[in-house]
Amino acid sequence: TASRMSQDMMAGKIGKRYLAIVHGHFDHEIHARGYLSNDPHSAVNKKRRFTMEEVPDSETSDTLLIPVSYDGTYSLVEARPATGRLHQIRATLCSLCFPLAGDKLYGADETFFLRFIEDALTEEDRSILILPGQALHALELVWNGLHFTAPVPELWRKKFPLLFQKE
């Protein structure tokens, strides 16, 4: 099933929608078509980057990013990936200078991840991260006649009430 889903994703037969909370004012739609590859500037081997230029060992990446709301500090963004690549949404938003809230690897500072894997996050780190995990939520999946939805985490609504006022 996973293999078939992967093939169907690449063929555009799967609809996925995610919500992300990012740092900054994401104020216009971006159709991010480019490439994902390992980030040679990162201290973390598994970190990827999104670029417009193809580089060796890169994979194509295609994500539509749509602004939903802004609270003066953070933006709620809808992401619709057309390809299903590892860390696609997180790496793309980070490379576009809109890191996810709560993301230890693709957030505002990747050293959070290094401290996290050493079990050395401080209370100040946790405060800066705002959330215990990355602010990326799989909202909807449509595939093979099936339609799945998942409610937005209640913690998001509590921490970022202004982003969800329009609902």
LUMFIVO-362201 format. One line per field, with one value per residue: residue in three letters; x, y, z of N, C-alpha, C in turn. Coordinates in pm, 1 decimal. Layout:
<nodes>
residuo <- ala_...
n.east <- X_...
n.north <- Y_...
n.up <- Z_...
ca.east <- X_...
ca.north <- Y_...
ca.up <- Z_...
c.east <- X_...
c.north <- Y_...
c.up <- Z_...
</nodes>
This chain:
<nodes>
residuo <- thr_ala_ser_arg_met_ser_gln_asp_met_met_ala_gly_lys_ile_gly_lys_arg_tyr_leu_ala_ile_val_his_gly_his_phe_asp_his_glu_ile_his_ala_arg_gly_tyr_leu_ser_asn_asp_pro_his_ser_ala_val_asn_lys_lys_arg_arg_phe_thr_met_glu_glu_val_pro_asp_ser_glu_thr_ser_asp_thr_leu_leu_ile_pro_val_ser_tyr_asp_gly_thr_tyr_ser_leu_val_glu_ala_arg_pro_ala_thr_gly_arg_leu_his_gln_ile_arg_ala_thr_leu_cys_ser_leu_cys_phe_pro_leu_ala_gly_asp_lys_leu_tyr_gly_ala_asp_glu_thr_phe_phe_leu_arg_phe_ile_glu_asp_ala_leu_thr_glu_glu_asp_arg_ser_ile_leu_ile_leu_pro_gly_gln_ala_leu_his_ala_leu_glu_leu_val_trp_asn_gly_leu_his_phe_thr_ala_pro_val_pro_glu_leu_trp_arg_lys_lys_phe_pro_leu_leu_phe_gln_lys_glu
n.east <- 83.1_193.8_386.4_222.6_79.1_285.0_356.9_114.9_104.5_316.9_211.5_12.3_-231.9_-316.2_-451.5_-330.1_-342.4_-190.5_-146.1_54.9_236.7_422.5_717.2_706.2_563.9_378.5_265.6_173.2_70.1_273.9_409.3_609.4_835.9_1096.9_1400.3_1501.1_1763.4_2044.1_2155.8_2443.0_2553.3_2471.7_2500.1_2375.6_2333.7_2101.0_1948.7_1772.5_1759.7_1581.1_1600.2_1607.3_1765.7_1888.2_2085.7_2359.6_2237.7_1983.5_1623.0_1317.6_1078.6_759.5_542.4_250.8_198.4_-7.3_-118.6_-299.6_-368.5_-252.1_-92.8_51.9_299.4_332.7_245.0_-26.1_-19.3_-129.9_-33.2_13.1_136.3_260.3_438.9_586.8_813.8_1083.0_1079.7_979.1_790.4_874.0_1150.9_1126.7_976.4_1154.9_1380.4_1273.3_1275.7_1079.9_1058.2_924.6_726.3_826.8_985.5_1260.9_1469.9_1427.5_1350.7_1388.3_1650.4_1885.5_2045.4_1892.6_1799.1_2033.5_2086.7_1853.0_1874.6_2073.5_1949.8_1946.1_1800.0_1711.9_1501.8_1470.5_1519.2_1293.9_1095.0_1148.2_1104.3_828.7_628.4_599.3_653.5_698.5_521.2_342.6_78.4_-107.1_-380.2_-569.6_-638.5_-688.0_-758.6_-792.3_-1074.9_-1120.7_-1152.9_-991.9_-980.3_-831.1_-862.8_-743.7_-472.5_-556.3_-381.2_-251.8_-457.1_-487.5_-232.9_-199.6_-430.5_-524.6_-464.6_-661.5_-907.2_-1085.3_-1224.4
n.north <- -120.0_123.2_162.1_183.3_412.5_599.5_599.3_688.5_941.7_1072.6_1070.5_1249.3_1169.7_1179.4_1379.7_1609.1_1808.2_2034.0_2210.1_2472.9_2648.1_2929.9_3130.4_3480.4_3701.6_3560.6_3643.4_3608.0_3388.4_3112.6_2915.4_2672.3_2538.6_2328.0_2193.6_1940.9_1869.9_1735.3_1944.8_2114.5_2294.2_2245.5_2128.9_1900.7_1589.1_1483.6_1697.6_1883.7_2092.7_2336.3_2435.7_2641.9_2568.4_2280.3_2042.7_1809.1_1483.1_1569.3_1594.8_1639.6_1882.7_1999.0_2227.1_2390.8_2685.6_2856.6_3154.9_3183.3_3312.6_3578.6_3677.2_3893.7_3811.7_3540.5_3322.2_3141.4_2883.8_2718.4_2417.3_2244.7_1971.9_1851.2_1663.5_1398.5_1425.3_1355.1_1550.2_1764.0_1991.0_2119.4_2173.3_2331.8_2557.9_2654.5_2715.6_2922.0_3118.9_3107.8_2959.0_2676.4_2702.7_2561.9_2366.8_2174.8_2110.8_2233.6_2478.6_2804.4_2779.4_2539.3_2428.0_2363.2_2108.8_1957.2_1983.2_1866.4_1592.3_1519.0_1525.3_1773.9_2008.8_2327.8_2505.1_2760.8_2715.4_2557.1_2744.4_2930.0_2769.8_2735.5_2539.9_2188.1_2021.2_2017.6_2262.8_2146.9_2009.4_1738.6_1788.7_1698.2_1418.4_1279.4_1001.2_744.1_733.6_763.6_978.7_1157.5_1343.9_1550.6_1705.2_2033.6_2060.3_2112.7_2246.3_2422.1_2603.6_2718.2_2834.0_3005.0_3185.6_3401.0_3326.6_3152.9_3276.3_3324.7_3095.6
n.up <- 0.0_80.9_-118.6_-344.3_-274.5_-274.7_-546.3_-654.9_-537.7_-665.1_-918.0_-899.1_-795.6_-538.1_-289.6_-63.1_225.9_440.7_749.7_868.0_1115.8_1102.1_1159.8_1118.4_861.5_637.0_346.0_83.7_-180.0_-270.4_-517.9_-480.6_-665.7_-717.2_-595.4_-364.2_-143.7_39.7_303.7_279.2_454.4_706.2_1044.1_1099.7_967.5_840.4_761.7_517.9_222.3_30.6_-301.9_-596.2_-800.3_-963.6_-801.1_-753.8_-671.4_-599.3_-549.3_-723.8_-621.7_-526.8_-408.0_-310.4_-138.8_78.5_221.7_526.7_773.0_994.1_1291.1_1374.9_1456.3_1394.1_1120.2_978.3_754.5_465.6_320.6_22.0_-94.7_-403.8_-462.7_-276.8_-76.5_154.4_439.9_298.6_317.0_552.9_500.4_272.0_361.0_557.4_398.2_253.3_435.7_635.0_896.0_1075.3_1369.0_1676.4_1557.9_1587.4_1415.4_1158.0_1237.8_1383.9_1472.9_1429.4_1624.9_1837.6_1779.3_1799.5_2073.9_2167.2_2085.7_2253.8_2489.6_2619.7_2613.2_2731.2_2968.7_2873.8_2601.2_2539.3_2583.9_2380.4_2156.7_2172.0_2110.9_2188.2_1977.2_1617.3_1425.6_1222.6_1059.0_942.0_768.8_581.0_369.8_58.3_-122.9_-357.9_-352.8_-83.5_199.6_436.4_735.8_988.2_1302.2_1393.4_1620.1_1959.3_2129.5_1955.0_1899.6_2149.9_2200.5_1983.0_1936.1_1774.6_1514.5_1447.7_1445.3_1232.1_1177.5
ca.east <- 0.0_281.5_446.3_118.4_51.5_397.4_341.1_-1.9_140.4_398.7_125.8_-89.8_-360.2_-343.5_-461.8_-290.2_-338.1_-130.2_-138.3_181.9_252.1_558.8_763.9_703.3_441.3_365.4_154.3_127.2_79.4_398.3_415.3_751.7_881.9_1241.7_1472.2_1542.7_1889.1_2107.5_2205.7_2585.2_2592.7_2412.2_2573.2_2291.3_2343.2_1973.7_1878.3_1763.9_1733.5_1505.7_1663.3_1548.1_1859.9_1915.3_2221.2_2377.4_2159.6_1861.2_1494.6_1221.5_986.5_654.4_450.9_176.3_190.3_-113.8_-136.8_-433.7_-387.1_-130.9_-126.6_148.2_428.8_330.1_147.1_-82.5_-0.5_-175.0_63.7_-39.5_246.6_229.9_534.6_592.3_954.6_1122.6_1093.7_950.6_727.3_960.7_1271.1_1087.9_944.1_1278.5_1463.1_1207.0_1286.9_960.7_1072.5_810.6_729.5_844.4_1067.2_1396.9_1565.8_1403.4_1299.7_1472.5_1788.2_1903.9_2117.3_1792.7_1796.5_2154.3_2065.4_1742.4_1921.1_2159.4_1862.5_2003.0_1720.6_1688.4_1368.5_1472.6_1500.7_1153.0_1016.7_1170.3_1039.6_686.2_553.9_685.9_683.9_687.4_386.8_300.7_-34.9_-173.2_-520.9_-660.3_-583.0_-788.5_-691.9_-863.1_-1213.2_-1125.1_-1128.4_-961.3_-947.6_-790.0_-880.4_-624.6_-442.8_-610.9_-270.0_-230.0_-562.8_-459.6_-109.7_-208.1_-574.1_-553.3_-452.8_-778.6_-1028.2_-1174.5_-1295.3
ca.north <- 0.0_240.6_176.8_233.0_551.5_679.7_612.0_773.2_1077.5_1127.4_1083.3_1351.2_1105.7_1194.5_1517.8_1628.4_1946.5_2049.3_2343.8_2500.0_2777.8_2972.6_3260.4_3585.3_3735.5_3491.7_3725.4_3580.8_3249.0_3074.0_2780.6_2640.9_2428.9_2328.4_2070.5_1913.5_1797.5_1748.5_2079.8_2101.7_2392.2_2206.4_2038.5_1780.8_1518.5_1455.7_1820.6_1906.6_2230.7_2357.0_2533.2_2651.6_2507.9_2138.1_2011.1_1662.9_1403.2_1637.1_1540.9_1744.9_1914.2_2089.0_2254.4_2515.5_2741.6_2956.5_3220.5_3171.9_3422.4_3633.2_3735.1_3996.7_3746.1_3410.5_3303.3_3009.7_2860.0_2589.5_2358.9_2137.6_1912.6_1770.2_1553.5_1352.4_1407.6_1361.0_1684.0_1858.6_2115.9_2182.0_2225.0_2439.4_2677.9_2702.8_2775.8_3046.5_3207.6_3096.2_2834.2_2632.1_2713.9_2434.4_2271.3_2174.5_2096.9_2331.8_2600.0_2924.3_2749.1_2393.3_2378.7_2302.8_1966.4_1897.1_1972.9_1772.2_1453.0_1495.5_1546.1_1890.6_2129.9_2403.2_2565.5_2875.3_2657.0_2516.8_2867.5_2985.4_2679.2_2761.6_2414.2_2072.3_1958.2_2107.3_2310.8_2097.1_1920.7_1678.5_1825.7_1624.6_1325.2_1223.3_900.0_623.5_741.4_781.9_1117.5_1161.5_1475.1_1548.4_1838.6_2107.9_2035.4_2212.0_2326.7_2531.1_2704.2_2786.1_2912.9_3100.3_3205.4_3495.5_3260.3_3070.1_3356.4_3325.2_2967.4
ca.up <- 0.0_86.7_-250.3_-433.9_-237.1_-321.0_-691.4_-678.9_-499.0_-773.3_-1035.5_-871.7_-764.8_-395.4_-244.1_76.2_274.3_572.5_807.7_933.5_1180.3_1072.0_1206.3_1017.5_789.3_508.6_298.6_-52.0_-224.4_-337.0_-574.1_-464.9_-751.7_-716.2_-564.2_-227.6_-134.1_170.7_330.0_308.5_555.8_833.9_1133.8_1111.8_839.5_773.8_725.3_373.8_182.0_-92.7_-391.1_-729.7_-893.9_-942.5_-757.5_-753.2_-576.5_-555.5_-592.9_-754.7_-513.5_-574.2_-298.0_-312.6_-4.2_76.6_351.3_584.2_868.2_1053.9_1421.4_1408.9_1477.5_1327.6_1013.1_951.8_612.0_412.6_227.2_-62.6_-170.4_-522.0_-452.9_-138.2_-42.5_294.0_498.1_190.8_360.0_653.2_435.2_180.4_438.2_619.1_293.9_212.6_553.9_717.9_972.0_1155.6_1515.0_1744.3_1482.8_1640.6_1306.5_1053.0_1300.0_1382.3_1511.7_1426.2_1743.1_1926.6_1748.2_1856.2_2219.2_2188.1_2076.3_2370.4_2605.4_2687.0_2593.3_2854.1_2977.8_2781.7_2467.7_2526.6_2575.1_2247.1_2061.5_2190.2_2107.8_2212.0_1848.7_1502.5_1394.3_1091.6_1085.2_826.0_783.0_492.3_272.3_-31.6_-204.8_-397.5_-306.5_61.6_241.3_578.8_791.8_1128.6_1358.6_1433.7_1761.8_2052.4_2179.3_1860.2_1919.1_2277.8_2190.7_1871.8_1913.4_1666.7_1384.7_1422.5_1467.4_1116.2_1162.3
c.east <- 86.3_344.7_345.0_85.3_162.4_388.2_225.7_25.7_218.5_317.4_14.5_-227.1_-398.2_-349.0_-426.3_-293.1_-283.0_-150.1_-4.6_174.8_399.0_589.3_752.4_569.4_444.0_242.7_110.3_151.1_212.0_383.3_563.2_786.6_1033.6_1296.3_1504.1_1670.9_1942.4_2165.1_2353.2_2634.4_2541.9_2504.7_2498.5_2284.4_2210.2_1895.7_1886.0_1741.6_1656.7_1578.3_1589.3_1638.1_1878.9_2061.6_2236.2_2296.9_2035.0_1737.9_1402.6_1124.8_886.7_551.9_382.5_158.0_95.2_-127.0_-281.8_-460.4_-252.0_-170.7_-32.1_287.4_440.1_223.5_100.3_-80.8_-57.8_-71.8_-1.5_75.2_195.8_326.6_542.9_734.8_978.3_1146.7_1057.8_895.8_818.1_1083.0_1237.5_1058.7_1067.8_1365.1_1404.1_1205.2_1157.7_967.9_949.2_832.1_747.5_934.9_1212.5_1502.7_1549.8_1346.7_1400.3_1620.0_1806.7_1980.3_2020.2_1790.8_1916.8_2142.2_1954.9_1792.2_2017.1_2082.3_1909.6_1926.0_1696.0_1544.3_1360.5_1453.8_1354.2_1062.4_1028.3_1100.2_887.2_602.1_649.1_726.8_664.2_542.6_350.7_196.3_-94.8_-323.4_-613.3_-581.4_-699.1_-715.7_-786.6_-1007.1_-1229.7_-1087.6_-1110.8_-930.9_-909.6_-803.1_-746.2_-598.9_-493.1_-501.2_-239.7_-331.0_-539.1_-339.4_-119.5_-353.6_-606.3_-542.8_-578.2_-910.3_-1129.9_-1257.9_-1435.6
c.north <- 124.6_266.9_235.2_378.5_643.4_703.4_705.4_918.7_1144.1_1148.3_1185.6_1295.2_1113.8_1342.0_1524.4_1777.0_1944.9_2192.0_2355.2_2636.6_2815.3_3107.2_3359.0_3601.2_3673.1_3552.5_3702.0_3434.0_3226.9_2932.4_2745.1_2516.2_2435.9_2192.2_2061.8_1831.7_1811.2_1889.3_2071.8_2195.7_2356.0_2113.9_1906.7_1712.6_1502.3_1579.8_1842.9_2054.4_2229.9_2464.0_2534.8_2585.3_2359.8_2120.8_1859.4_1596.6_1473.9_1566.8_1658.3_1761.1_2017.3_2105.2_2388.6_2561.4_2861.3_3021.7_3208.8_3288.5_3462.0_3700.2_3847.0_3941.5_3617.7_3408.8_3158.4_2992.6_2723.7_2543.0_2243.3_2078.6_1830.9_1653.2_1515.9_1322.3_1419.4_1505.8_1795.8_1992.1_2190.6_2246.6_2342.1_2567.2_2737.7_2774.8_2905.9_3149.7_3217.0_2966.3_2804.2_2661.5_2573.3_2334.2_2281.7_2168.0_2207.3_2462.2_2712.5_2893.6_2597.4_2340.3_2325.6_2151.9_1896.2_1883.1_1872.1_1627.9_1418.0_1509.9_1665.3_2019.7_2196.8_2453.6_2686.7_2827.0_2623.8_2639.1_2929.6_2900.5_2695.5_2635.4_2297.8_1999.9_2057.8_2139.9_2276.0_1989.3_1870.8_1696.8_1735.6_1536.2_1269.5_1127.9_784.3_619.7_759.4_925.1_1118.3_1305.3_1457.2_1690.0_1901.7_2081.0_2149.1_2301.2_2443.5_2642.1_2784.1_2879.7_3025.6_3133.7_3299.9_3432.9_3183.8_3145.1_3345.2_3199.2_2976.2
c.up <- 0.0_-49.4_-349.0_-403.2_-286.3_-471.4_-724.8_-642.0_-611.8_-900.9_-1014.6_-839.8_-617.2_-363.0_-96.6_107.0_415.5_619.5_878.2_999.6_1166.0_1136.0_1090.3_948.8_650.1_442.0_154.5_-88.2_-297.5_-390.2_-581.0_-544.8_-756.3_-681.1_-416.0_-231.2_7.4_183.4_367.9_418.3_694.8_912.7_1151.4_975.0_767.3_732.5_575.0_346.4_51.4_-173.8_-524.2_-834.7_-859.6_-903.9_-758.0_-640.3_-524.5_-610.9_-624.7_-637.9_-563.8_-461.4_-320.1_-167.8_-6.9_214.2_397.6_678.7_928.1_1184.9_1465.8_1432.3_1395.8_1218.7_1011.0_800.9_576.3_310.8_153.5_-145.0_-289.4_-532.2_-305.2_-94.5_107.5_334.9_399.8_239.2_457.2_588.6_342.4_257.2_504.1_516.0_241.7_326.1_634.2_797.8_1056.5_1303.8_1571.8_1675.7_1527.4_1530.4_1201.5_1108.3_1291.8_1409.5_1520.9_1546.8_1848.5_1905.2_1810.5_2008.2_2251.6_2184.3_2189.3_2501.1_2689.4_2658.3_2727.6_2856.2_2886.1_2638.0_2444.8_2512.4_2436.0_2141.1_2061.4_2197.0_2133.9_2084.1_1737.0_1470.1_1249.9_1116.0_954.6_843.1_702.7_396.6_191.0_-125.4_-232.6_-344.9_-156.6_95.9_393.1_620.5_938.3_1184.6_1397.2_1582.2_1851.6_2109.3_2086.2_1881.6_2047.0_2267.2_2087.4_1839.5_1797.4_1527.7_1347.3_1443.2_1355.0_1102.3_1217.5
</nodes>
